[in-house]
Amino acid sequence: MNKAKEFFKLAYGGSKNAMSDKILKYGLINSGLAYEISSGLGLEQNITYAVSFVKAEANEIKGENTLFRTFNSLIDAKQYIKELKTTEKEKNKVLELETYEKPIIEELKKLLVEKKVYCVLKKVSASGMYRHIDFFVIVENTPISINRDIIKLGLATEKKESCGVSGCGMDMGFSVVSNLSQKLFNDYKIIKHEWI
């Protein structure tokens, strides 16, 4: 028995929806949310497709009625499931990103309080559209590289020991540092930079 079908059996004991008693498909939106697509004759004696849900949380499996919908076509019912799965994937991506980025952001906030970020140009591509730049701060007269953190936060790409930065026609050190400032403090002007 598949997991979604098992969830429904545990929640409803095998009883079917009175209006849509023909089960067409079981599936999962995520590990704790299962769906069932069923069909039957609606109130006006036309074929109706129902999408029902059960949710597993805190060792309890029960119906999730807020997501329940009925449709006039199977295509619309399947589209609804597809949209829910897409939304769930996007939520998971955001959550993963936040979980991954949070410790980096917290460390950088502490490190960069009232400090300037220094930029060193290492290389410029022949086209002038790409640069290798080092970013660091001075702590107790010691330079500390923040290249790895900038790369991990998606503000530059990794290029040997430097940050790879695309673009031209502006101060690309300012571009990276202002984006970093926005990400950390919600204000692009907080962190200052200087070329050396």
Backbone as a chain_set.jsonl record, in Angstrom:
{"seq": "MNKAKEFFKLAYGGSKNAMSDKILKYGLINSGLAYEISSGLGLEQNITYAVSFVKAEANEIKGENTLFRTFNSLIDAKQYIKELKTTEKEKNKVLELETYEKPIIEELKKLLVEKKVYCVLKKVSASGMYRHIDFFVIVENTPISINRDIIKLGLATEKKESCGVSGCGMDMGFSVVSNLSQKLFNDYKIIKHEWI", "coords": {"N": [[0.853, -1.194, 0.0], [0.554, 2.203, -0.893], [2.023, 5.168, 0.623], [0.368, 7.489, 0.749], [-2.203, 6.423, 0.351], [-2.34, 4.834, 2.584], [-2.309, 6.806, 4.591], [-4.865, 7.954, 4.174], [-6.489, 5.765, 4.771], [-5.931, 5.42, 7.478], [-6.875, 7.856, 8.456], [-9.595, 7.958, 7.713], [-10.575, 5.405, 7.926], [-11.112, 3.83, 5.691], [-13.526, 4.605, 4.626], [-15.479, 6.175, 2.039], [-15.833, 9.262, 0.151], [-19.057, 10.522, -0.018], [-20.168, 11.909, -2.2], [-18.287, 11.667, -4.186], [-17.279, 8.843, -4.917], [-15.569, 7.2, -6.356], [-12.324, 6.333, -6.411], [-9.571, 7.796, -7.903], [-6.855, 8.457, -7.797], [-4.036, 8.452, -5.572], [-1.657, 10.411, -3.772], [1.312, 12.301, -2.766], [1.839, 15.537, -1.426], [3.797, 16.552, 0.206], [5.966, 15.023, 2.667], [4.239, 14.891, 4.827], [1.674, 15.45, 3.959], [-0.98, 14.219, 2.26], [-2.844, 13.486, -0.762], [-5.987, 12.791, -2.372], [-7.579, 11.988, -5.331], [-10.81, 11.894, -6.448], [-13.857, 10.794, -8.061], [-17.294, 11.429, -8.974], [-20.922, 11.681, -9.106], [-22.119, 14.896, -9.005], [-24.17, 17.327, -7.212], [-25.852, 18.257, -9.198], [-26.022, 16.128, -10.828], [-23.866, 15.891, -12.561], [-20.547, 14.914, -13.623], [-18.191, 15.163, -11.106], [-15.035, 16.121, -9.84], [-13.191, 15.504, -7.034], [-10.765, 16.782, -4.786], [-9.19, 15.665, -2.064], [-7.643, 15.875, 1.221], [-5.294, 14.622, 3.623], [-3.53, 15.053, 6.661], [-0.464, 14.51, 8.335], [0.607, 15.015, 11.502], [2.316, 15.576, 14.554], [2.138, 12.849, 15.496], [-0.443, 12.205, 14.692], [-2.968, 11.548, 12.337], [-5.072, 13.213, 10.236], [-8.013, 14.583, 8.58], [-7.562, 17.251, 6.219], [-9.216, 19.893, 5.713], [-9.12, 22.493, 4.719], [-7.859, 22.672, 2.288], [-9.391, 21.256, 0.532], [-11.018, 20.802, -2.608], [-13.36, 20.992, -5.36], [-13.83, 20.057, -8.791], [-14.736, 20.535, -12.253], [-13.451, 19.137, -14.17], [-10.999, 16.545, -14.719], [-8.51, 17.37, -15.51], [-8.326, 19.971, -14.46], [-8.345, 19.346, -11.74], [-5.952, 17.932, -11.489], [-4.192, 19.955, -12.184], [-4.476, 21.661, -10.024], [-3.285, 20.117, -8.0], [-0.694, 20.065, -9.017], [0.009, 22.793, -8.802], [-0.034, 23.098, -6.017], [2.078, 21.399, -5.306], [4.209, 22.712, -6.551], [4.221, 25.148, -5.148], [4.853, 24.149, -2.626], [7.422, 23.14, -3.097], [8.766, 25.522, -3.627], [8.507, 26.784, -1.136], [10.02, 25.025, 0.419], [12.542, 25.371, -0.744], [13.09, 28.038, -0.085], [13.106, 27.804, 2.702], [15.255, 26.013, 3.066], [17.315, 27.568, 2.03], [17.255, 29.758, 3.791], [17.904, 28.443, 6.176], [20.458, 27.54, 5.576], [21.809, 29.946, 4.993], [21.499, 31.524, 7.283], [23.363, 31.141, 9.59], [25.734, 32.099, 8.406], [25.084, 34.733, 7.77], [24.618, 35.763, 10.361], [27.186, 35.544, 11.524], [28.668, 37.232, 9.811], [27.402, 39.675, 10.281], [28.234, 40.235, 12.889], [31.003, 40.374, 12.475], [31.268, 42.507, 10.675], [30.408, 44.83, 11.894], [30.527, 48.245, 12.074], [32.763, 48.267, 10.401], [34.922, 48.571, 7.559], [34.805, 47.271, 4.259], [37.395, 46.056, 2.386], [38.6, 46.135, -0.965], [40.318, 44.317, -3.439], [41.547, 44.32, -6.604], [42.15, 41.599, -8.634], [42.216, 40.475, -11.171], [41.213, 41.176, -14.545], [38.985, 40.329, -17.105], [39.638, 39.833, -20.669], [37.599, 40.989, -22.138], [36.675, 42.851, -20.421], [34.421, 42.506, -18.979], [34.326, 40.931, -16.752], [35.554, 40.274, -13.504], [38.091, 39.371, -11.099], [37.965, 39.616, -7.75], [39.19, 40.347, -4.505], [37.83, 40.374, -1.233], [38.01, 41.806, 1.936], [38.234, 42.345, 5.539], [39.644, 44.359, 8.15], [40.763, 43.223, 11.186], [41.901, 43.876, 14.305], [44.376, 44.729, 13.219], [44.789, 42.72, 11.383], [44.225, 41.264, 8.227], [41.162, 39.838, 7.215], [39.731, 37.543, 5.167], [36.651, 37.688, 3.417], [35.733, 36.422, 1.27], [34.781, 33.719, 0.867], [32.354, 33.733, 2.282], [30.882, 35.661, 0.888], [30.656, 34.366, -1.553], [29.232, 32.05, -0.757], [26.81, 33.208, -0.082], [25.819, 33.774, -2.509], [26.539, 36.058, -3.895], [28.659, 36.354, -5.527], [30.771, 34.463, -7.774], [32.848, 31.518, -7.382], [36.258, 31.832, -7.9], [39.216, 30.54, -8.096], [41.199, 31.821, -5.63], [39.693, 34.036, -5.306], [36.769, 36.238, -5.641], [34.517, 35.892, -8.273], [33.22, 38.296, -10.37], [30.689, 39.548, -12.377], [30.115, 42.103, -14.851], [30.191, 45.611, -15.817], [30.986, 49.132, -16.213], [30.379, 50.295, -13.857], [31.283, 50.652, -10.375], [32.344, 47.698, -9.409], [33.126, 46.566, -7.025], [31.747, 48.126, -5.181], [29.197, 47.317, -5.98], [29.058, 44.58, -5.154], [29.547, 44.831, -2.37], [27.486, 46.566, -1.556], [25.268, 44.973, -2.145], [25.764, 42.939, -0.346], [25.511, 44.356, 2.053], [22.799, 45.027, 1.905], [21.677, 42.473, 2.081], [22.482, 41.671, 4.634], [21.725, 43.768, 6.406], [19.454, 44.935, 5.443], [19.77, 47.323, 4.147], [21.45, 49.01, 1.776], [23.452, 50.862, 2.197], [24.814, 50.619, 4.586], [27.255, 49.1, 4.966], [30.482, 50.136, 4.201], [32.9, 50.546, 1.544], [36.266, 50.173, 0.27], [38.785, 50.603, -2.159], [41.96, 49.071, -2.508]], "CA": [[0.0, 0.0, 0.0], [1.393, 3.405, -0.897], [1.946, 5.976, 1.852], [-0.799, 8.373, 0.7], [-3.397, 5.582, 0.55], [-2.3, 4.429, 3.996], [-2.735, 7.979, 5.36], [-6.323, 8.08, 4.059], [-7.106, 4.658, 5.495], [-5.794, 5.716, 8.905], [-7.695, 9.023, 8.802], [-11.031, 7.758, 7.482], [-10.948, 4.006, 8.107], [-11.521, 3.207, 4.43], [-14.796, 5.126, 4.118], [-15.317, 7.028, 0.857], [-16.62, 10.47, 0.047], [-20.389, 10.156, -0.531], [-20.433, 12.549, -3.495], [-17.29, 11.23, -5.174], [-16.872, 7.571, -4.314], [-14.63, 6.456, -7.2], [-10.975, 6.836, -6.173], [-8.768, 7.788, -9.128], [-5.415, 8.55, -7.547], [-3.471, 8.907, -4.303], [-0.311, 10.954, -3.93], [1.833, 13.132, -1.681], [2.317, 16.899, -1.688], [5.07, 16.441, 0.913], [5.982, 13.823, 3.503], [3.163, 14.896, 5.818], [0.398, 15.864, 3.374], [-1.38, 13.322, 1.167], [-4.075, 13.855, -1.46], [-6.762, 11.758, -3.056], [-8.481, 12.508, -6.357], [-11.935, 10.97, -6.629], [-14.91, 11.334, -8.93], [-18.656, 10.973, -8.705], [-21.958, 12.576, -9.608], [-22.362, 16.023, -8.122], [-25.559, 17.63, -6.866], [-26.628, 18.436, -10.427], [-25.864, 14.89, -11.591], [-22.763, 15.96, -13.514], [-19.347, 14.316, -13.038], [-17.392, 16.09, -10.308], [-13.759, 15.576, -9.371], [-12.874, 16.061, -5.714], [-9.4, 16.592, -4.288], [-9.235, 15.656, -0.6], [-6.313, 15.834, 1.819], [-5.083, 14.255, 5.025], [-2.267, 15.597, 7.136], [0.16, 13.822, 9.465], [1.39, 15.904, 12.37], [2.331, 15.221, 15.988], [1.653, 11.458, 15.636], [-1.882, 12.13, 14.405], [-3.31, 11.703, 10.921], [-6.467, 13.66, 10.182], [-8.408, 15.293, 7.373], [-7.152, 18.655, 6.075], [-10.342, 20.389, 4.914], [-8.917, 23.842, 4.146], [-7.35, 22.541, 0.919], [-10.353, 20.488, -0.279], [-11.616, 21.495, -3.75], [-14.02, 20.18, -6.383], [-13.601, 20.563, -10.14], [-15.572, 19.953, -13.314], [-12.641, 18.28, -15.038], [-9.843, 15.894, -14.112], [-7.354, 18.216, -15.843], [-8.289, 21.057, -13.467], [-7.986, 18.743, -10.452], [-4.515, 17.63, -11.543], [-3.496, 21.244, -12.206], [-4.493, 22.132, -8.64], [-2.252, 19.345, -7.31], [0.592, 20.543, -9.538], [0.262, 24.111, -8.207], [0.294, 22.897, -4.602], [3.422, 20.815, -5.239], [5.149, 23.781, -6.917], [4.261, 26.056, -3.994], [5.553, 23.441, -1.557], [8.847, 23.103, -3.46], [9.295, 26.878, -3.438], [8.613, 26.998, 0.31], [11.157, 24.229, 0.899], [13.77, 26.014, -1.221], [13.29, 29.239, 0.74], [13.452, 27.342, 4.047], [16.613, 25.474, 2.997], [18.213, 28.702, 1.823], [17.305, 30.52, 5.043], [18.616, 27.625, 7.155], [21.86, 27.518, 5.146], [22.388, 31.287, 5.032], [21.343, 32.202, 8.583], [24.588, 31.249, 10.392], [26.7, 32.94, 7.685], [24.631, 36.118, 7.947], [24.833, 36.162, 11.759], [28.629, 35.726, 11.723], [29.099, 38.427, 9.084], [26.872, 40.861, 10.975], [29.137, 40.503, 14.017], [32.32, 40.731, 11.951], [31.286, 43.751, 9.904], [29.898, 45.986, 12.648], [31.369, 49.448, 12.013], [34.01, 48.0, 9.691], [34.933, 48.816, 6.122], [35.249, 46.139, 3.451], [38.427, 46.449, 1.427], [38.523, 45.412, -2.231], [41.567, 44.25, -4.194], [41.323, 43.782, -7.958], [43.166, 40.601, -8.95], [42.282, 40.176, -12.603], [40.087, 41.625, -15.378], [38.942, 39.553, -18.349], [39.988, 40.597, -21.881], [36.414, 41.746, -22.574], [36.377, 43.871, -19.414], [33.085, 42.223, -18.421], [34.423, 40.002, -15.624], [36.68, 40.59, -12.638], [38.39, 38.598, -9.896], [38.164, 40.611, -6.681], [39.268, 39.878, -3.119], [37.145, 41.232, -0.256], [38.432, 41.485, 3.298], [38.117, 43.371, 6.58], [40.793, 44.389, 9.063], [40.409, 43.016, 12.588], [43.113, 43.94, 15.126], [45.501, 44.855, 12.283], [44.936, 41.502, 10.577], [43.201, 41.148, 7.184], [40.36, 38.608, 7.232], [38.996, 37.404, 3.907], [35.223, 37.321, 3.479], [35.399, 35.887, -0.059], [33.963, 32.5, 0.968], [30.997, 34.091, 2.724], [30.234, 36.357, -0.236], [30.33, 33.321, -2.537], [28.17, 31.202, -0.191], [25.553, 33.964, -0.097], [25.401, 33.92, -3.906], [26.794, 37.417, -4.373], [29.762, 36.246, -6.489], [31.116, 33.065, -8.054], [34.171, 31.16, -6.877], [37.342, 31.848, -8.89], [40.476, 30.296, -7.379], [41.174, 32.39, -4.28], [38.976, 35.31, -5.357], [35.364, 36.253, -6.037], [34.279, 36.242, -9.661], [32.129, 39.273, -10.433], [30.346, 39.973, -13.742], [29.561, 43.443, -15.014], [31.099, 46.719, -16.091], [30.286, 50.413, -16.271], [30.164, 50.798, -12.499], [32.217, 50.14, -9.378], [31.849, 46.348, -9.107], [33.335, 46.347, -5.593], [30.57, 48.737, -4.557], [28.033, 46.485, -6.292], [29.053, 43.398, -4.273], [29.455, 45.242, -0.964], [26.148, 47.114, -1.298], [24.357, 43.815, -2.115], [26.018, 42.271, 0.933], [24.917, 45.216, 3.074], [21.341, 44.86, 1.791], [21.327, 41.132, 2.57], [22.713, 41.576, 6.08], [21.116, 44.82, 7.224], [18.292, 45.507, 4.743], [20.115, 48.689, 3.768], [22.66, 48.879, 0.959], [24.43, 51.9, 2.541], [25.407, 50.402, 5.915], [28.656, 48.682, 4.865], [31.27, 50.964, 3.289], [33.998, 49.801, 0.906], [37.398, 50.975, -0.207], [39.727, 49.87, -2.992], [43.376, 49.246, -2.168]], "C": [[0.89, 1.246, 0.0], [1.079, 4.288, 0.318], [0.693, 6.848, 1.887], [-2.082, 7.589, 0.975], [-3.498, 5.152, 2.015], [-2.75, 5.576, 4.904], [-4.263, 8.107, 5.36], [-7.033, 6.981, 4.825], [-7.061, 4.912, 6.996], [-6.714, 6.861, 9.336], [-9.19, 8.721, 8.734], [-11.491, 6.308, 7.589], [-11.457, 3.326, 6.847], [-12.839, 3.71, 3.891], [-14.55, 6.114, 2.987], [-16.193, 8.263, 0.956], [-17.953, 10.125, -0.614], [-20.643, 10.716, -1.923], [-19.458, 12.11, -4.581], [-16.631, 9.958, -4.655], [-15.9, 6.736, -5.153], [-13.233, 7.074, -7.051], [-10.159, 6.69, -7.455], [-7.269, 7.768, -8.85], [-5.123, 8.994, -6.122], [-2.083, 9.473, -4.58], [0.071, 11.818, -2.746], [2.205, 14.518, -2.192], [3.685, 17.045, -1.026], [4.96, 15.252, 1.853], [4.848, 13.76, 4.525], [1.803, 15.271, 5.284], [0.092, 15.006, 2.149], [-2.668, 13.823, 0.525], [-4.71, 12.634, -2.111], [-7.622, 12.465, -4.087], [-9.563, 11.458, -6.56], [-12.971, 11.618, -7.541], [-16.259, 10.745, -8.551], [-19.64, 11.956, -9.291], [-22.226, 13.656, -8.575], [-23.838, 16.234, -7.874], [-26.436, 17.778, -8.103], [-26.473, 17.254, -11.378], [-24.826, 15.002, -12.711], [-21.512, 15.404, -12.831], [-18.516, 15.413, -12.365], [-16.128, 15.374, -9.838], [-13.404, 16.282, -8.067], [-11.424, 15.774, -5.367], [-9.447, 16.774, -2.775], [-7.827, 15.484, -0.054], [-6.367, 15.283, 3.234], [-3.674, 14.684, 5.397], [-1.766, 14.792, 8.324], [0.973, 14.837, 10.246], [1.231, 15.49, 13.818], [1.702, 13.851, 16.239], [0.15, 11.309, 15.446], [-2.106, 12.355, 12.912], [-4.789, 12.06, 10.849], [-6.737, 14.404, 8.876], [-7.956, 16.745, 7.408], [-8.163, 19.305, 5.141], [-10.117, 21.743, 4.254], [-8.452, 23.779, 2.689], [-8.334, 21.83, -0.021], [-10.955, 21.353, -1.394], [-12.348, 20.492, -4.635], [-13.859, 20.864, -7.729], [-14.522, 19.868, -11.13], [-14.781, 19.057, -14.255], [-11.456, 17.711, -14.275], [-8.577, 16.722, -14.359], [-7.206, 19.339, -14.82], [-7.871, 20.542, -12.09], [-6.487, 18.473, -10.395], [-3.679, 18.916, -11.542], [-3.411, 21.824, -10.794], [-3.401, 21.431, -7.819], [-0.871, 19.845, -7.72], [0.975, 21.886, -8.917], [0.649, 23.993, -6.736], [1.703, 22.337, -4.44], [4.478, 21.87, -5.549], [5.322, 24.747, -5.76], [5.066, 25.437, -2.856], [7.055, 23.39, -1.831], [9.492, 24.468, -3.24], [9.482, 27.188, -1.956], [9.838, 26.274, 0.866], [12.48, 24.849, 0.492], [14.109, 27.227, -0.358], [13.754, 28.835, 2.134], [14.88, 26.814, 4.083], [17.63, 26.603, 2.887], [18.375, 29.502, 3.106], [18.112, 29.764, 6.103], [20.111, 27.623, 6.859], [22.522, 28.881, 5.346], [22.421, 31.913, 6.432], [22.639, 32.268, 9.391], [25.654, 32.133, 9.733], [26.361, 34.406, 7.912], [24.906, 36.606, 9.368], [26.312, 36.424, 12.041], [29.125, 37.003, 11.051], [28.606, 39.708, 9.748], [27.789, 41.249, 12.134], [30.483, 41.026, 13.511], [32.355, 42.131, 11.339], [30.732, 44.978, 10.626], [30.935, 47.102, 12.636], [32.734, 49.184, 11.372], [33.818, 48.256, 8.211], [35.38, 47.541, 5.425], [36.232, 46.671, 2.415], [38.371, 45.532, 0.208], [39.877, 45.469, -2.935], [41.27, 43.594, -5.534], [42.467, 42.849, -8.313], [43.331, 40.389, -10.45], [41.044, 40.738, -13.297], [40.131, 40.811, -16.669], [39.256, 40.456, -19.537], [38.827, 41.462, -22.35], [36.092, 42.897, -21.625], [35.051, 43.647, -18.714], [33.133, 41.352, -17.153], [35.681, 40.316, -14.821], [36.842, 39.547, -11.534], [38.729, 39.628, -8.825], [38.268, 39.893, -5.339], [38.566, 40.888, -2.221], [37.622, 40.831, 1.142], [38.178, 42.659, 4.237], [39.37, 43.295, 7.443], [40.277, 44.252, 10.49], [41.706, 42.929, 13.379], [44.366, 43.882, 14.248], [45.764, 43.61, 11.434], [43.845, 41.458, 9.51], [42.489, 39.796, 7.259], [39.515, 38.579, 5.961], [37.536, 37.063, 4.171], [34.755, 36.793, 2.119], [34.438, 34.703, 0.024], [32.512, 32.826, 1.335], [30.219, 34.782, 1.611], [29.793, 35.352, -1.291], [29.174, 32.455, -2.032], [26.81, 31.893, -0.202], [25.08, 34.265, -1.524], [25.637, 35.297, -4.491], [27.954, 37.473, -5.362], [29.986, 34.762, -6.745], [32.532, 32.799, -7.575], [35.173, 31.109, -8.02], [38.671, 31.751, -8.162], [40.365, 30.865, -5.965], [40.322, 33.654, -4.197], [37.483, 35.112, -5.637], [35.276, 36.652, -7.506], [33.053, 37.127, -9.748], [31.909, 39.702, -11.878], [29.856, 41.403, -13.74], [30.631, 44.472, -15.316], [30.281, 48.011, -16.096], [29.943, 50.98, -14.922], [31.231, 50.216, -11.594], [31.703, 48.772, -8.925], [32.123, 45.95, -7.655], [32.165, 46.903, -4.806], [29.339, 47.856, -4.77], [27.934, 45.297, -5.342], [28.835, 43.813, -2.823], [28.07, 45.805, -0.639], [25.098, 45.997, -1.277], [24.513, 43.033, -0.815], [25.358, 43.047, 2.069], [23.389, 45.081, 3.093], [20.905, 43.527, 2.386], [21.459, 41.035, 4.087], [21.855, 42.533, 6.895], [19.875, 45.463, 6.598], [18.514, 46.969, 4.354], [21.445, 48.643, 3.028], [23.763, 49.865, 1.359], [25.184, 51.631, 3.84], [26.899, 50.064, 5.82], [29.362, 49.547, 3.818], [32.389, 50.093, 2.685], [35.097, 50.769, 0.486], [38.31, 50.07, -1.035], [41.146, 50.112, -2.511], [44.241, 48.505, -3.182]], "O": [[1.844, 1.346, 0.772], [0.026, 4.169, 0.944], [0.029, 6.943, 2.918], [-2.94, 8.035, 1.736], [-4.581, 5.112, 2.6], [-3.482, 5.355, 5.869], [-4.878, 8.338, 6.402], [-8.06, 7.225, 5.458], [-8.033, 4.652, 7.705], [-7.263, 6.845, 10.438], [-9.96, 9.167, 9.584], [-12.665, 6.012, 7.368], [-12.174, 2.329, 6.939], [-13.253, 3.297, 2.808], [-13.535, 6.811, 2.974], [-17.154, 8.314, 1.724], [-17.968, 9.494, -1.67], [-21.277, 10.054, -2.745], [-19.778, 12.177, -5.768], [-15.567, 9.997, -4.037], [-15.454, 5.678, -4.709], [-12.989, 8.192, -7.506], [-10.066, 5.602, -8.023], [-6.505, 7.138, -9.58], [-5.852, 9.798, -5.54], [-1.414, 9.052, -5.524], [-0.73, 12.045, -1.84], [2.809, 14.657, -3.256], [4.616, 17.592, -1.618], [3.954, 14.542, 1.833], [4.533, 12.683, 5.032], [0.856, 15.403, 6.06], [0.798, 15.056, 1.142], [-3.479, 14.491, 1.167], [-4.069, 11.612, -2.357], [-8.317, 13.43, -3.766], [-9.274, 10.287, -6.809], [-12.959, 12.829, -7.76], [-16.346, 9.706, -7.896], [-19.248, 12.95, -9.902], [-22.522, 13.365, -7.416], [-24.666, 15.417, -8.276], [-27.625, 17.461, -8.065], [-26.754, 17.36, -12.572], [-24.908, 14.279, -13.704], [-21.419, 15.417, -11.604], [-18.189, 16.436, -12.967], [-16.149, 14.194, -9.49], [-13.327, 17.509, -8.014], [-10.914, 14.681, -5.613], [-9.704, 17.865, -2.267], [-6.929, 15.015, -0.753], [-7.355, 15.456, 3.949], [-2.759, 14.679, 4.575], [-2.539, 14.432, 9.213], [1.908, 15.441, 9.721], [0.146, 15.103, 14.253], [0.831, 13.714, 17.098], [-0.457, 10.384, 15.985], [-1.506, 13.244, 12.309], [-5.647, 11.32, 11.332], [-5.813, 14.799, 8.166], [-7.958, 17.391, 8.456], [-7.995, 19.276, 3.922], [-10.841, 22.107, 3.328], [-8.636, 24.738, 1.941], [-8.126, 21.809, -1.235], [-11.354, 22.494, -1.155], [-12.013, 19.308, -4.666], [-13.764, 22.089, -7.81], [-15.019, 18.769, -10.883], [-15.359, 18.309, -15.043], [-10.97, 18.309, -13.315], [-7.683, 16.766, -13.514], [-6.1, 19.629, -14.365], [-7.137, 21.212, -11.364], [-5.833, 18.747, -9.389], [-2.592, 18.955, -10.967], [-2.395, 22.407, -10.416], [-2.688, 22.07, -7.045], [0.011, 20.025, -6.879], [2.132, 22.094, -8.549], [1.543, 24.695, -6.262], [2.439, 22.75, -3.543], [5.519, 21.923, -4.894], [6.445, 25.124, -5.427], [5.861, 26.115, -2.204], [7.865, 23.571, -0.922], [10.612, 24.567, -2.738], [10.486, 27.779, -1.562], [10.592, 26.824, 1.669], [13.432, 24.861, 1.272], [15.255, 27.419, 0.047], [14.674, 29.435, 2.688], [15.635, 27.117, 5.006], [18.664, 26.598, 3.556], [19.486, 29.883, 3.472], [18.903, 30.361, 6.835], [20.933, 27.694, 7.773], [23.659, 28.963, 5.812], [23.284, 32.741, 6.721], [23.001, 33.353, 9.848], [26.392, 32.834, 10.425], [27.236, 35.219, 8.207], [25.371, 37.729, 9.561], [26.659, 37.397, 12.71], [29.899, 37.763, 11.633], [29.318, 40.712, 9.772], [28.086, 42.426, 12.34], [31.03, 41.99, 14.047], [33.346, 42.849, 11.469], [30.605, 46.046, 10.027], [32.058, 46.94, 13.113], [33.734, 49.795, 11.747], [32.711, 48.171, 7.681], [36.233, 46.814, 5.935], [35.937, 47.607, 1.672], [38.13, 44.33, 0.322], [40.502, 46.526, -3.018], [40.801, 42.458, -5.592], [43.629, 43.256, -8.296], [44.435, 40.154, -10.939], [39.96, 40.774, -12.715], [41.198, 40.629, -17.256], [39.158, 41.679, -19.442], [39.038, 42.545, -22.897], [35.335, 43.804, -21.97], [34.601, 44.494, -17.942], [32.095, 41.071, -16.553], [36.739, 40.589, -15.387], [35.875, 38.927, -11.094], [39.664, 40.414, -8.977], [37.526, 38.947, -5.072], [38.685, 42.098, -2.416], [37.633, 39.648, 1.482], [37.944, 43.79, 3.811], [40.066, 42.28, 7.456], [39.462, 45.053, 10.949], [42.516, 42.029, 13.159], [45.285, 43.101, 14.495], [46.832, 43.469, 10.84], [42.665, 41.598, 9.832], [43.129, 38.748, 7.354], [38.699, 39.467, 5.715], [37.225, 36.25, 5.042], [33.558, 36.721, 1.844], [33.413, 34.677, -0.657], [31.573, 32.265, 0.77], [29.033, 34.516, 1.418], [28.703, 35.462, -1.853], [28.244, 32.159, -2.783], [25.777, 31.234, -0.318], [24.063, 34.931, -1.719], [25.005, 35.668, -5.48], [28.207, 38.515, -5.967], [29.46, 33.911, -6.029], [33.321, 33.725, -7.385], [34.949, 30.409, -9.008], [39.194, 32.751, -7.67], [39.516, 30.426, -5.188], [40.237, 34.277, -3.138], [37.006, 33.996, -5.838], [35.888, 37.632, -7.928], [31.979, 36.767, -9.266], [32.84, 40.169, -12.534], [29.26, 41.869, -12.768], [31.82, 44.239, -15.101], [29.055, 47.989, -15.997], [29.295, 52.023, -14.828], [32.007, 49.363, -12.024], [30.746, 48.688, -8.155], [31.431, 45.09, -7.11], [31.649, 46.261, -3.891], [28.536, 47.671, -3.856], [26.869, 45.028, -4.786], [28.024, 43.208, -2.122], [27.539, 45.548, 0.442], [24.149, 46.053, -0.495], [23.539, 42.533, -0.254], [24.721, 42.458, 2.942], [22.772, 45.028, 4.157], [19.904, 43.448, 3.098], [20.641, 40.393, 4.746], [21.324, 42.165, 7.943], [19.314, 46.412, 7.146], [17.566, 47.747, 4.246], [22.462, 48.268, 3.611], [24.9, 49.721, 0.908], [26.12, 52.365, 4.159], [27.717, 50.671, 6.512], [28.892, 49.673, 2.688], [32.764, 49.059, 3.237], [34.898, 51.978, 0.365], [38.573, 48.926, -0.665], [41.497, 51.234, -2.145], [45.467, 48.525, -3.078]]}, "num_chains": 1, "name": "protein.A"}
